[in-house]
């Protein structure tokens, strides 16, 4: 066999000229620049990457020849002396082209090519066979093994360089295309990651905004509207929220946007029987469901949970493709936030309902407690009118009177604190002289001071002081402080009420010589129901609400309050500070601490009708008024009162509101409709003292609303001249 060192026959070379000519043309195209990559930059063209060329031949002189010919290409030329050595290099390196001698000992070129093709790395590497002779059978076998060309030996240098250059450029171009594809893939991954990050940020922003919007209101209707509004269009094209009843049915159904009356398709999608069935299933098993309608439309139905309890179901309707995995995850997360908002709204509604029931209970409690106090106070006043009583009966009368007054104050304080905590108490500020305020407060507290033989020392600023405040409420504040000092001071002690003015602020301090306050209790002095002595044998009673009431009322006037004490047994001082100014009016005299009941002689023609279903209250009041010289009639229900009024033609009607059958408001309306009682002084005398009852009294035609047990002296002063009292009431209302 010829070893490839001789001259190739021209005829043999011509028989295989086809591939050679094709390669030559490709080489010419590469040389002239026809095959260049459009994405190659100038730097890559100026300094192209060197590629590897593998030359496999068993003759050393052949390697010298190939190296000399290919040096002009300036590439890496790797020489292998056998097929085994060539396979070793192929495992380690990547080649642009392999020049393979056909006739080699041990493993010839064709066998080597077959082994090369078995490796994935070199399965597509171009193989050019170098041989001095090739027949058709050998050529077909070579091409079957992946040979791209046959070059006769001895080789023509220009032809070899041209063909090898083509494969090197093709390899370089393929490598460049691979790099570009990798760059495009990396860019696509980067864009996808950026888009995913932007979408994640968008969803996080949406959830943050949803949490903020859902926390703005605790009203159930507002929460439902917010859930629906936030759901469209982010989570679906239409949102439906169903709230179940106790039996598992749907008691409330809300939709956004609501379908038009003639939009039957939208209505069927939103609340049709199929979706209703899915929603019912979600309410039963408390699991998320994705419902597909079959026409490209779908709905995601989420349970709204509060622990293990179902609070509703949120259905989001849209195109089926819209509900992909990220969207479904977002819907679930939003449903979790919506569930919390729904539960908060439900709890708030429950608290409001409980608060409403509590207020109704307190109003009823006050009414029921005040009703028995009214006849007690009337009876005490009747006994006080007696000219002579045995000492023990006089003592019993005084005890009953004091305890009735104490219970009335407890009821008033309890209801006041309840209303203040709810923010339902409003002050009515007016120009108020400090002297008149203190006089009013001292007058209210003087009976208690007198009962304990205590002395109240009052000190006023040297200049007249004027406040902007509610006279009734500020008088209540000072009376509470004086009564508190009286309560915790021993009999026969002195209590000081000192006021001072500086830089637009009035300070009023009430100081006693009583039990004092422990340092650890001082920070809790004004807490609701706070009491220093919690033992069962505590010497002082009370509910612990007086100072809480003081604090709230003072703060409603823009002031502040604080307490000080040097310790137990060393007395205490409570100070209030209020905005004030120097008055242009001269200061009046210091108030007197003496308490004298007022007796008013009634007019001869005063006729009074007492209407009360509580017999004891009506009878004691009738007796009291008759002792004062009035002509009195009595009724226990509405129809009887209207009948007596037509016959009796009363000047004054004292009317209870809580009557059987017709209530007091209805009776008042009937009295105003009758000519015989149309101009009568109409006074509501009732246990209901809340603002709503007072408003309804005015609307029903009452001139005054007095809470049981009424101040008998105030009542008698109005009864002395009914028409004057009515004119004053009308003028006050008009103002």
Secondary structure, 3 states (H helix, E strand, C coil): CCCCCCCCCHHHHHHCHHHHHHHHHHHHHHHCCCCCCCCCCHHHHHCCCCCEEEEECCCHHHHHHHHHHHHHHCCEEEEECCHHHHHHHHHHCCCCEEEEECCCCCCCHHHHHHHHHHCHHHCCCEEEEEECCCCHHHHHHHHHCCEEEEEECCCCHHHHHHHHHHHHHHHHHHHHHHHHHHHHHHHHHHHHHHHHHHHHHHHHHHHHHHHHHHCCCCCHHHHHHHHHHHHECCCECEEEEEEECCCCCEEEEEEECCCCCCCHHHHHHHHCHHHHHHHHHHHHHCCCEEEECCCCEEEEEEEEEECCEEEEEEEEEEEHHHCCHHHHHHHHHHHHHHHHHHHHHHHHHHHHHHHHHHHHHHHHHHHHHHHHHHHHHHHHHHHHHCCCCCHHHHHHHHHHHHHHHHHHHHHHHHHHHHHHHCCCCCCCCEEEEHHHHHHHHHHHHHHHHHHCCCEEEEECCCCCEEEEECHHHHHHHHHHHHHHHHHCCCCCCEEEEEEEEECCEEEEEEECCCCCCCHHHHCCCCCCCCCCCCCCCCCCCCCCCHHHHHHHHHHHCCCEEEEECCCCCCCCEEEEEEEEEECCCCCCCCCCCCCCCCCCCCCCCCEEEEECCCHHHHHHHHHHHHHCCCEEEEECCHHHHHHHHHHHCCCEEEECCCCCCCCHHHHHHHHHHCCCCCCCEEEEEECCCCHHHHHHHHHHCCCEEEECCCCHHHHHHHHHCHHHHHHHHHHHHHC
